[in-house]
Amino acid sequence: MGNSEVLEQLATQLLEDAMHPPHESRGVPQEFLDSLDRIPRKKLKSDDTCAICNTAYLEDKYPLVVRLPCNDLHHFDLECIGPWLKLHATCPLCRKNLLKKKANIIVENDEEPWDDTFG
């Protein structure tokens, strides 16, 4: 079986699982997907490709490319990463839990600096 056949089977299985997820999903909520940083077309290079489908982003007239919070270099077509993230809360490249990373960012930003003058 060639690489393209394996990738096609994987993509088909991910799409099918996303459309009919198990009752207990370990993926991310839709709000997480909606909050992902978008990369504007003008910031994309001609050789930038999606790590999942291996297609150059600029082949699409209106690419929708998102960056994961685990690493600035982990970016994907939203159409490719969406089904994965609905099933898994981890980055497919580094396997970091994205919900923990996002939660840490939110907690750090919400806390006020410590003031010990009122000890």
MILUMGU-85836 format. One record per residue: residue number from 1; residue in one letter; z, x, y of N, C-alpha, C in turn. Coordinates in nm, 3 decimals. Last residue first. Example, Ala and Ser with C-alpha at 12.3 -4.5 7.8 and 13.67 -1.06 7.14 Angstrom:
! residues 2
R   resi   resn      n.up    n.east   n.north     ca.up   ca.east   ca.north      c.up    c.east   c.north
R      2      s     0.708     1.285    -0.225     0.714     1.367     -0.106     0.787     1.290     0.003
R      1      a     0.780     1.319    -0.569     0.780     1.230     -0.450     0.780     1.320    -0.330
END
This chain:
! residues 119
R   resi   resn      n.up    n.east   n.north     ca.up   ca.east   ca.north      c.up    c.east   c.north
R    119      g     5.347     0.014     4.187     5.409     0.051      4.062     5.509    -0.037     4.012
R    118      f     5.181    -0.007     4.402     5.274    -0.118      4.384     5.352    -0.104     4.253
R    117      t     5.013     0.209     4.388     5.107     0.204      4.501     5.210     0.094     4.487
R    116      d     4.815     0.244     4.200     4.953     0.256      4.154     5.053     0.251     4.270
R    115      d     4.531     0.089     4.119     4.606     0.121      4.240     4.754     0.123     4.201
R    114      w     4.222     0.128     3.962     4.367     0.126      3.947     4.435     0.169     4.077
R    113      p     3.941    -0.075     4.056     4.005     0.055      4.041     4.158     0.043     4.036
R    112      e     3.865    -0.364     3.854     3.892    -0.304      3.984     3.957    -0.168     3.962
R    111      e     3.607    -0.441     3.627     3.742    -0.395      3.652     3.754    -0.334     3.791
R    110      d     3.338    -0.495     3.592     3.425    -0.603      3.638     3.565    -0.556     3.675
R    109      n     3.214    -0.268     3.489     3.176    -0.312      3.622     3.270    -0.417     3.679
R    108      e     3.328    -0.251     3.234     3.347    -0.142      3.329     3.315    -0.186     3.471
R    107      v     3.237    -0.491     3.121     3.380    -0.469      3.140     3.403    -0.360     3.243
R    106      i     2.957    -0.445     3.114     3.012    -0.557      3.190     3.160    -0.534     3.219
R    105      i     2.941    -0.223     2.945     2.888    -0.215      3.080     2.950    -0.323     3.167
R    104      n     3.048    -0.328     2.710     3.115    -0.217      2.777     3.068    -0.203     2.921
R    103      a     2.857    -0.522     2.648     2.993    -0.565      2.680     3.067    -0.454     2.753
R    102      k     2.637    -0.360     2.588     2.628    -0.451      2.702     2.768    -0.496     2.745
R    101      k     2.741    -0.234     2.359     2.697    -0.154      2.474     2.695    -0.241     2.599
R    100      k     2.782    -0.454     2.191     2.896    -0.371      2.232     2.861    -0.290     2.355
R     99      l     2.519    -0.541     2.164     2.618    -0.631      2.223     2.741    -0.554     2.267
R     98      l     2.389    -0.334     2.035     2.355    -0.363      2.174     2.455    -0.456     2.241
R     97      n     2.479    -0.080     1.836     2.505    -0.222      1.854     2.486    -0.254     2.003
R     96      k     2.221     0.150     1.751     2.343     0.120      1.827     2.356    -0.031     1.842
R     95      r     1.989     0.231     1.621     2.084     0.146      1.548     2.217     0.123     1.621
R     94      c     1.775     0.355     1.733     1.898     0.433      1.720     2.009     0.359     1.647
R     93      l     1.560     0.164     1.685     1.539     0.309      1.685     1.667     0.387     1.660
R     92      p     1.636    -0.100     1.699     1.567    -0.057      1.578     1.544     0.095     1.573
R     91      c     1.965    -0.173     1.804     1.835    -0.116      1.843     1.765    -0.069     1.716
R     90      t     2.121    -0.475     1.684     2.110    -0.330      1.695     1.972    -0.289     1.742
R     89      a     2.162    -0.727     1.600     2.213    -0.693      1.733     2.209    -0.542     1.756
R     88      h     1.907    -0.911     1.440     1.991    -0.791      1.440     2.036    -0.761     1.582
R     87      l     1.765    -1.144     1.487     1.825    -1.123      1.355     1.926    -1.008     1.351
R     86      k     1.679    -1.127     1.743     1.733    -1.256      1.701     1.804    -1.245     1.566
R     85      l     1.567    -0.875     1.748     1.698    -0.893      1.809     1.759    -1.029     1.778
R     84      w     1.319    -0.927     1.620     1.415    -0.832      1.563     1.555    -0.861     1.616
R     83      p     1.193    -1.107     1.799     1.230    -1.150      1.664     1.331    -1.057     1.597
R     82      g     1.180    -0.924     2.035     1.249    -1.052      2.034     1.288    -1.099     1.894
R     81      i     1.011    -0.709     1.997     1.155    -0.685      1.985     1.233    -0.816     1.979
R     80      c     0.752    -0.825     2.028     0.788    -0.750      1.908     0.939    -0.740     1.890
R     79      e     0.748    -0.951     2.274     0.701    -1.026      2.156     0.740    -0.957     2.026
R     78      l     0.817    -0.745     2.444     0.916    -0.849      2.420     0.878    -0.931     2.297
R     77      d     0.745    -0.418     2.346     0.688    -0.548      2.383     0.795    -0.651     2.354
R     76      f     1.005    -0.182     2.445     0.922    -0.253      2.347     0.851    -0.370     2.413
R     75      h     1.194     0.121     2.478     1.129     0.003      2.536     1.026    -0.051     2.437
R     74      h     1.401     0.357     2.514     1.381     0.256      2.410     1.327     0.129     2.473
R     73      l     1.466     0.524     2.718     1.337     0.547      2.652     1.308     0.447     2.542
R     72      d     1.722     0.460     2.796     1.612     0.429      2.888     1.475     0.446     2.824
R     71      n     1.927     0.307     2.558     1.857     0.428      2.597     1.739     0.390     2.685
R     70      c     2.062     0.064     2.535     2.115     0.180      2.463     2.054     0.312     2.510
R     69      p     1.940    -0.155     2.653     2.045    -0.087      2.727     2.099     0.038     2.659
R     68      l     1.579    -0.156     2.634     1.709    -0.185      2.575     1.817    -0.104     2.645
R     67      r     1.328    -0.295     2.832     1.404    -0.175      2.800     1.539    -0.217     2.743
R     66      v     1.014    -0.461     2.777     1.157    -0.462      2.807     1.221    -0.332     2.762
R     65      v     0.708    -0.582     2.893     0.777    -0.471      2.828     0.922    -0.473     2.874
R     64      l     0.449    -0.756     2.884     0.589    -0.791      2.907     0.671    -0.691     2.826
R     63      p     0.130    -0.716     3.041     0.230    -0.673      2.943     0.371    -0.717     2.984
R     62      y    -0.139    -0.853     3.096    -0.008    -0.888      3.150     0.102    -0.847     3.051
R     61      k    -0.342    -0.732     2.949    -0.361    -0.750      3.092    -0.228    -0.781     3.162
R     60      d    -0.280    -0.482     2.715    -0.254    -0.621      2.752    -0.269    -0.632     2.904
R     59      e    -0.302    -0.215     2.714    -0.413    -0.289      2.654    -0.402    -0.438     2.687
R     58      l    -0.067    -0.108     2.806    -0.168    -0.140      2.907    -0.295    -0.202     2.848
R     57      y     0.079    -0.049     2.575     0.119    -0.162      2.659     0.006    -0.206     2.753
R     56      a    -0.076     0.021     2.269    -0.055     0.063      2.408    -0.025    -0.059     2.494
R     55      t     0.099    -0.045     1.971    -0.011    -0.081      2.061     0.024    -0.034     2.201
R     54      n     0.297    -0.032     1.777     0.220     0.088      1.809     0.095     0.060     1.893
R     53      c     0.482    -0.221     1.716     0.342    -0.252      1.682     0.247    -0.135     1.708
R     52      i     0.721    -0.067     1.775     0.711    -0.160      1.661     0.566    -0.183     1.621
R     51      a     0.704     0.084     2.000     0.743     0.153      1.876     0.731     0.062     1.754
R     50      c     0.434     0.051     2.217     0.547    -0.017      2.155     0.578     0.052     2.022
R     49      t     0.341     0.326     2.428     0.315     0.229      2.323     0.445     0.167     2.274
R     48      d     0.185     0.498     2.686     0.308     0.430      2.644     0.274     0.322     2.543
R     47      d    -0.046     0.609     2.790    -0.013     0.641      2.651     0.120     0.581     2.605
R     46      s    -0.054     0.523     3.055    -0.161     0.480      2.964    -0.129     0.509     2.818
R     45      k     0.271     0.412     3.161     0.167     0.514      3.150     0.064     0.469     3.046
R     44      l     0.423     0.179     3.385     0.379     0.215      3.250     0.268     0.319     3.256
R     43      k     0.471     0.097     3.638     0.555     0.206      3.589     0.513     0.254     3.450
R     42      k     0.309    -0.124     3.676     0.277    -0.003      3.753     0.360     0.119     3.709
R     41      r     0.438    -0.322     3.523     0.311    -0.264      3.477     0.281    -0.133     3.547
R     40      p     0.796    -0.284     3.501     0.675    -0.330      3.570     0.551    -0.255     3.521
R     39      i     1.006    -0.371     3.249     0.939    -0.254      3.305     0.810    -0.302     3.370
R     38      r     1.308    -0.554     3.262     1.162    -0.553      3.247     1.107    -0.427     3.311
R     37      d     1.613    -0.558     3.091     1.537    -0.502      3.202     1.388    -0.503     3.169
R     36      l     1.735    -0.865     2.955     1.684    -0.729      2.936     1.601    -0.685     3.055
R     35      s     1.815    -1.128     2.972     1.873    -1.033      3.068     1.821    -0.891     3.054
R     34      d     1.699    -1.267     2.767     1.657    -1.301      2.902     1.706    -1.198     3.005
R     33      l     1.844    -1.164     2.551     1.701    -1.136      2.563     1.652    -1.159     2.705
R     32      f     2.093    -1.281     2.615     2.079    -1.135      2.609     1.932    -1.096     2.626
R     31      e     2.037    -1.550     2.588     2.076    -1.500      2.719     2.062    -1.347     2.725
R     30      q     2.003    -1.581     2.314     1.885    -1.587      2.400     1.915    -1.530     2.539
R     29      p     2.218    -1.344     2.141     2.186    -1.476      2.196     2.063    -1.467     2.288
R     28      v     2.129    -1.132     1.860     2.175    -1.151      1.997     2.143    -1.292     2.045
R     27      g     2.229    -1.173     1.514     2.147    -1.124      1.623     2.209    -1.151     1.758
R     26      r     2.335    -1.277     1.293     2.403    -1.160      1.347     2.325    -1.100     1.463
R     25      s     2.381    -1.615     1.212     2.294    -1.512      1.265     2.378    -1.398     1.321
R     24      e     2.424    -1.827     0.973     2.508    -1.730      1.041     2.421    -1.614     1.087
R     23      h     2.202    -1.962     0.876     2.303    -2.035      0.954     2.392    -1.941     1.033
R     22      p     1.901    -1.769     0.930     2.011    -1.817      0.848     2.115    -1.884     0.937
R     21      p     1.606    -1.890     1.104     1.717    -1.797      1.086     1.823    -1.855     0.994
R     20      h     1.311    -1.937     1.117     1.404    -2.005      1.026     1.524    -1.916     1.000
R     19      m     1.194    -1.770     1.298     1.167    -1.913      1.311     1.262    -1.995     1.225
R     18      a     1.279    -1.523     1.208     1.317    -1.566      1.343     1.296    -1.716     1.361
R     17      d     1.158    -1.507     0.959     1.304    -1.511      0.967     1.351    -1.560     1.103
R     16      e     0.890    -1.491     1.044     0.933    -1.603      0.961     1.086    -1.618     0.968
R     15      l     0.896    -1.248     1.183     0.860    -1.372      1.253     0.907    -1.494     1.175
R     14      l     0.966    -1.073     0.974     1.052    -1.087      1.091     1.023    -1.216     1.167
R     13      q     0.744    -1.106     0.802     0.878    -1.142      0.756     0.973    -1.162     0.874
R     12      t     0.539    -1.006     0.967     0.533    -1.143      0.917     0.671    -1.191     0.874
R     11      a     0.627    -0.740     0.999     0.613    -0.827      1.115     0.611    -0.974     1.073
R     10      l     0.611    -0.654     0.730     0.738    -0.651      0.803     0.734    -0.745     0.923
R      9      q     0.336    -0.681     0.681     0.432    -0.758      0.602     0.568    -0.766     0.672
R      8      e     0.238    -0.496     0.870     0.199    -0.636      0.879     0.296    -0.725     0.800
R      7      l     0.349    -0.258     0.774     0.385    -0.307      0.907     0.352    -0.455     0.923
R      6      v     0.215    -0.246     0.527     0.361    -0.254      0.531     0.407    -0.308     0.665
R      5      e    -0.049    -0.223     0.615    -0.010    -0.338      0.532     0.141    -0.358     0.533
R      4      s    -0.041     0.019     0.750    -0.073    -0.102      0.826    -0.034    -0.227     0.746
R      3      n     0.015     0.201     0.542     0.112     0.179      0.651     0.085     0.049     0.726
R      2      g    -0.092     0.068     0.217    -0.103     0.149      0.338     0.001     0.113     0.442
R      1      m     0.000     0.085    -0.118     0.000     0.000      0.000     0.000     0.090     0.124
END
